[in-house]
Amino acid sequence: MGEYFYTIILPRLKQALYGKRVGISSDVDWKGGGIFNYLALESYEDTLDNLDLDTKAAPAGLFPPERDDYLLRYFLDHETRRSRLNVEAFATPFDYQLRVRRNGVETRVGVDLVETANFLLGLTVQARRVYEHQGRTYRVVFGTAGDQSVVVIWRDTAGLDLETEAAFVQTGILRPPRSSETSEVWEPDRVYVNGDSHVPNAQPTEAVFMNAMRGAATVRRGGN
């Protein structure tokens, strides 16, 4: 959509939520209210800008454009498989950023890993909750993927007491006391947690992203 989205479509959506009655919203006696979500997708060029390539590793005697072709084909398929996603950034998932180039200027933009994981998991979100534990914020998503119930837990990992956290997840998130504001009991088929965790049977969220990267690479190679 380009800039048209930001200059025309997004303002119109916001005005409709605020209750502005123009066009069809006036015809249906619209009163306002509601919520919407919009996503900016990472482009192929953005992906390339975030690869950490060692150009010295290209075979001797190769010069542009042959060297660039080698780097994009061989490195993208093999050497950069890990660097397409900086899994170390999952230690502070709410601060994840990508390098992007707009109009010739490099800048950094935030990435919503929580929402991205929901899409990669094929999650139908049923609830989102925020908790506090060990001096940090936990963002937790409850939902279903196919016929399985899923809980995805996000938090900063530095300095965590993992044993204490495991008990908190069981009694504070999955089975909270009835006196709490949110007292739903969740018995998920799958639990995902970013970074190290002692939560029983929890799977690393990073693996979801890495599997998606490998799948994308396979599809791309198959089309060559």
Backbone bond lengths (Angstrom), bond angles and torsions (degrees), N, CA, C in turn:
res aa  C-N    CA-C-N  psi(-1)  N-CA   C-N-CA  omega(-1)  CA-C   N-CA-C  phi
1 M - - - 1.459 - - 1.533 111.83 -
2 G 1.358 117.24 -23.48 1.450 119.81 -179.43 1.521 111.65 64.45
3 E 1.343 115.86 -151.77 1.459 121.55 -177.05 1.529 111.92 -67.46
4 Y 1.329 117.13 -20.74 1.469 120.68 -179.66 1.522 110.84 -56.43
5 F 1.333 115.62 -36.06 1.468 119.15 179.72 1.522 110.36 -62.01
6 Y 1.334 116.04 -45.68 1.464 120.22 -174.35 1.533 112.78 -77.72
7 T 1.321 117.18 -28.34 1.463 119.52 -176.90 1.519 113.56 -91.81
8 I 1.331 117.62 -25.58 1.465 120.21 -175.38 1.533 111.74 -119.23
9 I 1.347 116.57 -58.95 1.460 120.49 -170.23 1.526 112.14 -68.06
10 L 1.339 117.15 -50.47 1.464 120.09 -177.13 1.531 112.45 -61.25
11 P 1.334 118.99 -46.07 1.473 117.83 176.30 1.516 113.15 -59.53
12 R 1.348 117.65 -37.63 1.469 120.01 179.71 1.521 111.06 -65.56
13 L 1.344 116.62 -41.34 1.461 119.62 178.01 1.530 110.80 -61.01
14 K 1.330 116.38 -43.85 1.465 120.07 -179.44 1.524 110.93 -64.77
15 Q 1.313 116.48 -41.40 1.466 119.82 179.36 1.520 111.30 -62.06
16 A 1.354 116.15 -38.50 1.461 119.70 178.87 1.525 110.75 -63.82
17 L 1.337 116.93 -40.99 1.460 120.11 178.62 1.520 111.49 -66.11
18 Y 1.329 116.17 -33.54 1.465 119.67 178.63 1.522 112.39 -73.93
19 G 1.355 116.36 -10.70 1.452 119.64 176.63 1.513 115.18 101.64
20 K 1.338 117.77 9.06 1.460 120.08 178.58 1.533 109.22 -65.42
21 R 1.303 116.16 129.75 1.464 120.82 -174.57 1.522 109.74 -105.88
22 V 1.331 114.46 97.41 1.464 121.77 179.41 1.518 107.71 -135.10
23 G 1.324 117.30 138.18 1.455 120.17 176.45 1.519 112.12 63.51
24 I 1.350 115.67 -127.77 1.463 120.55 -174.69 1.521 111.97 -65.61
25 S 1.348 118.05 -30.24 1.468 119.63 179.76 1.529 110.75 -64.95
26 S 1.322 116.54 -30.27 1.465 120.21 175.98 1.525 110.64 -75.29
27 D 1.338 116.09 -37.81 1.468 120.59 -178.29 1.530 111.58 -63.66
28 V 1.335 117.22 -34.69 1.468 120.24 -176.84 1.528 111.79 -98.78
29 D 1.354 116.40 11.19 1.466 121.15 178.80 1.528 111.20 57.62
30 W 1.323 116.66 46.54 1.468 123.12 -178.27 1.521 110.41 -66.78
31 K 1.331 116.47 135.15 1.463 121.94 -177.70 1.527 113.46 -104.65
32 G 1.329 115.89 -8.19 1.465 118.21 -178.68 1.517 112.40 97.00
33 G 1.314 115.47 176.54 1.458 121.79 -179.83 1.509 112.12 98.81
34 G 1.317 117.32 168.40 1.457 122.33 178.55 1.519 112.07 113.33
35 I 1.302 114.90 -172.82 1.461 120.68 -177.74 1.514 108.54 -153.13
36 F 1.330 117.16 148.76 1.459 120.87 173.59 1.523 109.16 -142.13
37 N 1.296 115.13 160.96 1.463 121.69 -178.41 1.523 108.32 -130.35
38 Y 1.328 117.69 134.00 1.459 119.76 176.51 1.526 109.68 -130.00
39 L 1.311 116.07 149.61 1.456 122.04 -173.24 1.518 110.10 -124.56
40 A 1.323 115.55 141.84 1.464 121.87 170.67 1.514 107.15 -106.47
41 L 1.333 117.17 118.50 1.458 121.43 -175.03 1.520 111.01 -87.12
42 E 1.333 115.50 144.48 1.456 121.14 176.54 1.526 108.83 -69.48
43 S 1.320 116.82 130.10 1.461 120.99 -179.24 1.525 109.94 -87.03
44 Y 1.332 115.56 166.41 1.469 120.72 177.28 1.518 110.15 -59.28
45 E 1.333 116.95 -40.37 1.466 120.34 179.48 1.523 111.08 -65.41
46 D 1.335 116.95 -37.31 1.465 120.09 177.34 1.522 110.54 -62.62
47 T 1.332 116.46 -39.85 1.459 120.77 178.78 1.522 110.48 -61.13
48 L 1.323 116.79 -45.98 1.462 120.16 179.68 1.518 111.53 -62.72
49 D 1.331 117.30 -37.89 1.459 120.34 -179.76 1.517 112.11 -65.16
50 N 1.321 117.78 -20.16 1.461 120.74 -177.41 1.523 113.14 -101.53
51 L 1.329 118.02 5.74 1.452 121.02 174.63 1.510 109.72 -83.40
52 D 1.317 117.00 136.26 1.455 122.28 175.98 1.514 108.39 -98.90
53 L 1.329 116.44 93.33 1.452 121.86 -175.29 1.522 110.80 -97.28
54 D 1.314 116.06 137.71 1.457 122.36 172.69 1.523 107.92 -96.22
55 T 1.331 116.56 94.27 1.459 120.27 -174.93 1.517 112.16 -65.16
56 K 1.339 118.69 -19.30 1.461 121.01 178.39 1.524 111.45 -68.78
57 A 1.360 116.19 -17.51 1.462 119.40 -177.74 1.525 112.55 -80.56
58 A 1.317 117.41 -8.03 1.460 119.59 177.92 1.523 109.37 -68.88
59 P 1.335 118.89 146.38 1.464 121.79 -179.12 1.514 111.81 -56.01
60 A 1.339 115.93 142.27 1.461 121.51 179.50 1.524 109.80 -60.56
61 G 1.335 115.88 143.81 1.449 120.47 177.88 1.508 114.15 93.57
62 L 1.349 117.09 -7.68 1.461 119.73 177.75 1.525 109.68 -89.58
63 F 1.299 115.89 132.57 1.452 121.36 177.84 1.526 108.08 -129.93
64 P 1.346 116.29 160.49 1.466 117.58 177.83 1.524 110.01 -56.10
65 P 1.355 120.01 141.68 1.479 125.17 2.74 1.516 114.07 -88.46
66 E 1.367 117.57 -4.47 1.469 119.23 -178.34 1.524 110.99 -61.53
67 R 1.343 117.16 -41.41 1.464 119.82 -179.42 1.524 110.63 -63.96
68 D 1.336 116.59 -42.53 1.467 119.83 179.85 1.522 110.66 -63.38
69 D 1.334 116.44 -39.59 1.464 119.94 178.93 1.519 110.50 -63.69
70 Y 1.328 116.89 -40.72 1.466 120.89 178.03 1.527 110.30 -62.50
71 L 1.325 116.14 -47.09 1.466 119.82 -177.61 1.523 110.82 -61.75
72 L 1.331 116.99 -41.89 1.458 119.63 -177.27 1.519 112.70 -71.19
73 R 1.324 116.61 -33.08 1.467 119.40 -178.48 1.528 111.78 -86.41
74 Y 1.312 116.62 -60.32 1.458 118.95 -175.12 1.528 111.65 -69.93
75 F 1.320 117.20 -47.79 1.459 119.70 -177.16 1.528 110.90 -65.96
76 L 1.327 117.49 -42.14 1.462 119.27 -178.19 1.521 111.04 -64.85
77 D 1.322 116.88 -34.34 1.462 120.43 -178.99 1.521 112.65 -79.23
78 H 1.335 117.95 -31.84 1.460 120.42 -170.54 1.528 113.28 -124.40
79 E 1.342 116.52 -62.00 1.453 119.45 -168.81 1.519 113.85 -71.59
80 T 1.326 119.00 -28.52 1.461 120.81 -174.60 1.518 113.34 -101.06
81 R 1.305 117.19 11.36 1.471 119.30 -176.28 1.519 111.17 -55.82
82 R 1.327 117.39 -36.72 1.448 120.10 -179.59 1.521 111.96 -80.83
83 S 1.340 117.90 -32.14 1.461 119.93 -173.15 1.523 113.30 -83.89
84 R 1.331 118.33 -4.89 1.460 118.61 176.36 1.521 110.65 -63.72
85 L 1.304 115.99 -25.85 1.455 120.50 177.15 1.522 107.42 -137.51
86 N 1.312 116.51 122.45 1.456 121.29 -179.46 1.525 108.81 -80.40
87 V 1.328 116.71 93.07 1.465 120.08 -175.23 1.522 111.59 -67.46
88 E 1.343 117.44 -20.22 1.466 118.90 176.44 1.527 110.87 -62.90
89 A 1.333 116.40 -27.20 1.462 119.91 -179.69 1.520 112.12 -68.69
90 F 1.345 117.56 -13.09 1.458 120.07 178.24 1.526 111.75 -69.27
91 A 1.328 117.23 -10.71 1.459 119.74 174.84 1.524 110.73 -68.60
92 T 1.327 116.86 -27.86 1.471 122.39 175.35 1.531 107.30 -131.24
93 P 1.326 117.93 71.94 1.467 121.45 -168.56 1.518 115.17 -64.93
94 F 1.336 117.58 -23.33 1.463 119.49 -177.30 1.529 111.83 -81.86
95 D 1.334 117.04 -5.42 1.464 121.39 -179.02 1.523 112.39 -109.84
96 Y 1.335 118.35 9.85 1.465 121.35 -173.48 1.529 110.35 -64.83
97 Q 1.332 115.71 134.97 1.464 120.92 -179.44 1.525 110.78 -135.75
98 L 1.333 115.47 155.74 1.452 123.12 173.91 1.522 109.43 -118.44
99 R 1.332 115.43 147.87 1.461 120.30 169.94 1.525 108.33 -81.28
100 V 1.300 117.22 128.12 1.459 120.67 176.57 1.530 108.42 -131.62
101 R 1.314 115.22 153.67 1.466 121.05 179.25 1.523 108.31 -118.38
102 R 1.323 115.39 120.61 1.451 121.53 178.93 1.523 108.71 -126.49
103 N 1.327 115.77 123.34 1.463 121.17 -179.34 1.525 112.01 54.54
104 G 1.343 115.29 38.51 1.457 120.68 176.71 1.507 115.40 80.70
105 V 1.325 117.79 2.03 1.469 121.52 -178.01 1.519 109.12 -113.86
106 E 1.346 115.93 127.61 1.462 119.76 178.53 1.520 109.97 -84.37
107 T 1.329 115.68 133.77 1.453 121.62 177.32 1.512 108.48 -142.69
108 R 1.312 117.64 177.83 1.459 122.49 178.60 1.522 109.48 -119.96
109 V 1.324 115.08 139.65 1.461 120.44 178.44 1.521 108.72 -127.53
110 G 1.319 115.66 147.68 1.455 120.57 179.29 1.513 111.75 -73.89
111 V 1.339 115.62 149.20 1.462 122.42 177.88 1.529 108.58 -121.12
112 D 1.303 116.53 129.65 1.464 121.70 179.03 1.528 108.43 -86.26
113 L 1.336 116.71 90.40 1.457 120.33 -178.99 1.520 111.85 -65.75
114 V 1.331 117.12 -31.16 1.458 120.72 -179.33 1.522 110.05 -62.18
115 E 1.332 116.39 -50.13 1.459 120.37 -178.51 1.529 110.81 -69.54
116 T 1.344 116.29 -36.21 1.460 119.61 178.60 1.522 111.00 -61.53
117 A 1.331 116.82 -42.84 1.465 120.65 178.91 1.523 111.03 -61.91
118 N 1.326 116.80 -37.58 1.466 119.54 178.54 1.518 110.85 -57.71
119 F 1.320 116.65 -42.42 1.463 120.62 -179.66 1.524 111.00 -70.93
120 L 1.314 117.27 -42.75 1.461 119.98 -178.80 1.519 111.54 -64.03
121 L 1.318 116.93 -33.03 1.462 121.04 178.73 1.531 112.27 -82.33
122 G 1.321 116.95 -8.92 1.464 119.70 -174.84 1.515 111.01 65.99
123 L 1.331 115.99 38.96 1.463 121.48 -170.36 1.525 111.49 -84.99
124 T 1.321 115.44 129.73 1.462 121.32 166.79 1.521 106.84 -91.69
125 V 1.318 116.34 107.38 1.466 120.94 -172.04 1.520 110.34 -75.11
126 Q 1.329 114.77 129.03 1.460 120.58 177.31 1.520 111.97 -104.12
127 A 1.326 116.42 -31.18 1.463 119.58 -179.08 1.519 109.46 -160.00
128 R 1.328 115.04 150.54 1.466 122.56 172.12 1.518 107.32 -125.37
129 R 1.316 116.39 133.65 1.457 120.48 -178.40 1.534 110.28 -133.11
130 V 1.318 115.75 150.54 1.465 122.37 176.31 1.522 108.23 -120.12
131 Y 1.333 115.71 132.26 1.465 121.76 -179.80 1.525 108.84 -129.05
132 E 1.321 115.09 162.31 1.466 121.47 173.78 1.522 108.54 -121.96
133 H 1.339 116.09 132.68 1.459 120.66 179.25 1.519 108.41 -159.53
134 Q 1.328 116.06 137.16 1.458 122.89 -179.74 1.532 111.93 52.16
135 G 1.335 115.79 39.85 1.455 120.57 175.29 1.508 115.45 70.76
136 R 1.340 117.46 22.99 1.460 120.39 178.96 1.523 110.59 -143.63
137 T 1.328 114.15 163.42 1.461 121.13 -178.98 1.524 110.33 -91.72
138 Y 1.313 115.09 135.87 1.468 122.43 173.14 1.527 107.74 -109.77
139 R 1.320 115.81 128.16 1.468 120.54 172.26 1.522 107.03 -110.11
140 V 1.331 116.12 122.46 1.467 121.29 -172.89 1.523 109.03 -125.19
141 V 1.331 114.79 133.38 1.463 121.70 179.04 1.520 108.62 -114.07
142 F 1.316 116.55 129.87 1.462 123.27 177.19 1.525 108.02 -112.43
143 G 1.327 116.28 134.18 1.458 117.93 179.66 1.508 112.25 -171.47
144 T 1.329 115.14 -165.17 1.457 121.41 178.90 1.524 109.11 -131.15
145 A 1.333 115.14 147.86 1.463 122.62 173.71 1.520 106.26 -131.05
146 G 1.325 116.18 107.47 1.459 118.93 -172.46 1.512 109.69 67.01
147 D 1.330 116.70 -127.41 1.462 120.49 179.93 1.521 111.96 -100.63
148 Q 1.336 117.83 15.51 1.459 121.88 -179.27 1.521 111.20 -112.20
149 S 1.328 115.27 143.82 1.459 120.71 173.25 1.524 109.32 -89.04
150 V 1.324 115.82 141.85 1.466 121.16 -172.12 1.522 109.36 -135.71
151 V 1.336 115.04 141.37 1.465 122.02 172.09 1.532 107.49 -126.33
152 V 1.330 116.34 129.90 1.461 121.67 179.49 1.525 108.07 -118.55
153 I 1.333 116.06 122.88 1.463 122.03 -174.84 1.531 109.23 -112.98
154 W 1.333 115.78 129.34 1.458 122.24 179.97 1.524 110.06 -123.52
155 R 1.331 116.34 138.06 1.468 121.15 175.15 1.508 108.97 -166.68
156 D 1.360 116.40 162.54 1.458 121.05 170.60 1.520 107.84 -72.93
157 T 1.333 116.53 141.20 1.462 119.53 -170.07 1.523 114.54 -102.80
158 A 1.333 119.08 -13.99 1.470 120.86 -174.74 1.526 111.09 -62.39
159 G 1.340 116.14 129.15 1.457 121.49 174.65 1.506 115.56 73.29
160 L 1.324 118.27 15.99 1.458 120.93 -178.58 1.524 111.64 -74.17
161 D 1.325 116.59 137.21 1.457 122.28 166.34 1.522 105.75 -87.64
162 L 1.328 116.32 101.67 1.462 120.82 -171.10 1.522 113.12 -67.42
163 E 1.330 117.24 -33.44 1.464 119.69 178.76 1.530 110.87 -67.14
164 T 1.344 115.43 -44.92 1.467 119.33 177.98 1.521 110.53 -63.35
165 E 1.323 115.51 -39.36 1.454 119.41 179.93 1.525 111.30 -63.72
166 A 1.322 117.77 -41.56 1.462 121.15 -178.99 1.524 110.56 -58.16
167 A 1.327 116.21 -41.76 1.467 119.78 178.24 1.528 110.48 -66.16
168 F 1.348 116.52 -39.01 1.465 120.41 179.56 1.528 110.97 -63.71
169 V 1.331 117.31 -41.66 1.467 120.82 179.88 1.525 110.20 -61.11
170 Q 1.325 116.10 -42.41 1.456 119.68 -177.78 1.526 112.33 -68.29
171 T 1.333 117.29 -43.07 1.462 120.78 -172.70 1.522 113.75 -100.79
172 G 1.336 117.32 -17.76 1.461 119.79 -177.40 1.512 113.97 -106.38
173 I 1.345 116.76 -25.07 1.463 120.34 -177.40 1.522 111.95 -111.78
174 L 1.332 116.37 -54.90 1.461 119.35 -176.12 1.519 112.40 -78.43
175 R 1.341 116.55 -36.13 1.465 120.49 179.53 1.524 109.67 -134.79
176 P 1.330 116.50 69.69 1.470 119.63 -176.64 1.519 111.59 -69.32
177 P 1.339 117.34 155.41 1.473 120.14 178.29 1.519 110.77 -64.57
178 R 1.324 115.40 150.08 1.463 120.45 -177.21 1.522 112.10 -62.40
179 S 1.335 117.36 -21.92 1.460 120.52 -178.21 1.526 112.48 -77.21
180 S 1.336 117.48 -12.34 1.467 120.07 -177.63 1.525 110.42 -77.33
181 E 1.350 115.24 162.68 1.459 120.11 -179.24 1.529 110.91 -63.70
182 T 1.322 115.85 -36.88 1.465 120.84 179.34 1.515 108.11 -112.65
183 S 1.316 117.41 106.30 1.460 120.58 -172.64 1.528 113.04 -113.43
184 E 1.367 117.66 15.89 1.463 118.41 177.86 1.525 110.35 -64.36
185 V 1.299 115.94 141.83 1.462 121.74 175.92 1.526 107.74 -101.54
186 W 1.332 116.04 127.05 1.458 121.77 -177.92 1.521 109.52 -114.95
187 E 1.298 116.83 129.72 1.461 121.97 175.42 1.534 107.71 -122.72
188 P 1.327 116.53 75.34 1.468 120.45 -171.58 1.524 112.76 -72.17
189 D 1.331 114.64 151.23 1.462 120.19 172.51 1.527 110.86 -75.44
190 R 1.347 115.59 -30.29 1.457 120.04 179.99 1.521 109.78 -137.64
191 V 1.335 115.58 140.71 1.463 122.08 174.63 1.524 108.07 -125.54
192 Y 1.325 116.54 130.15 1.461 122.15 176.34 1.521 108.95 -115.28
193 V 1.326 116.03 137.57 1.458 121.79 178.43 1.529 108.21 -137.10
194 N 1.317 117.34 135.21 1.459 119.64 177.10 1.529 110.76 -77.07
195 G 1.326 116.56 138.73 1.460 120.71 178.33 1.513 112.99 74.89
196 D 1.347 115.17 -168.72 1.454 120.82 179.80 1.522 110.81 -65.06
197 S 1.325 115.06 147.53 1.456 119.57 -177.80 1.516 109.81 -159.40
198 H 1.345 115.43 146.64 1.454 121.98 172.00 1.526 111.32 -108.88
199 V 1.322 116.65 11.92 1.466 120.37 177.26 1.523 108.10 -64.95
200 P 1.331 118.49 126.56 1.466 120.81 -176.62 1.532 112.94 -54.83
201 N 1.328 115.30 129.51 1.472 123.74 174.94 1.531 113.72 63.98
202 A 1.331 117.83 14.50 1.461 120.03 179.63 1.523 110.19 -73.48
203 Q 1.331 115.87 143.16 1.462 122.41 176.88 1.525 109.33 -106.13
204 P 1.335 118.01 147.56 1.470 120.23 -179.58 1.525 111.26 -72.71
205 T 1.308 116.67 129.57 1.458 120.62 178.99 1.520 111.46 -63.52
206 E 1.343 116.93 -30.56 1.461 120.36 -179.96 1.531 111.53 -56.32
207 A 1.325 117.06 -34.88 1.466 120.65 -178.28 1.520 110.94 -63.27
208 V 1.332 117.28 -32.69 1.459 120.79 178.44 1.525 110.06 -61.96
209 F 1.338 115.73 -43.23 1.456 120.36 -179.34 1.524 111.20 -70.42
210 M 1.331 117.44 -42.56 1.457 120.38 -178.86 1.528 110.82 -64.88
211 N 1.326 117.45 -38.87 1.465 120.52 177.32 1.524 110.78 -63.90
212 A 1.329 116.40 -38.08 1.460 120.05 178.18 1.520 110.46 -65.64
213 M 1.341 117.12 -38.54 1.462 120.87 178.39 1.523 110.49 -63.83
214 R 1.325 116.45 -43.91 1.465 119.70 179.61 1.524 111.03 -64.42
215 G 1.332 116.55 -39.93 1.457 119.71 178.59 1.513 111.81 -63.80
216 A 1.338 116.77 -40.16 1.459 120.36 179.05 1.515 110.58 -64.79
217 A 1.348 116.97 -39.24 1.454 120.31 -179.91 1.525 110.28 -65.59
218 T 1.335 116.77 -38.52 1.464 120.44 -179.34 1.522 110.47 -65.68
219 V 1.318 117.13 -42.83 1.463 120.85 179.02 1.526 109.97 -63.46
220 R 1.331 116.42 -42.17 1.460 119.67 -177.81 1.513 110.42 -65.87
221 R 1.319 118.63 -44.02 1.464 121.65 179.72 1.520 110.53 -64.15
222 G 1.344 116.07 -37.54 1.460 118.88 -178.62 1.514 112.54 -65.11
223 G 1.326 117.28 -21.66 1.457 120.20 -179.77 1.509 113.47 -89.43
224 N 1.353 117.54 -5.67 1.474 119.58 -177.78 1.519 111.25 -72.15
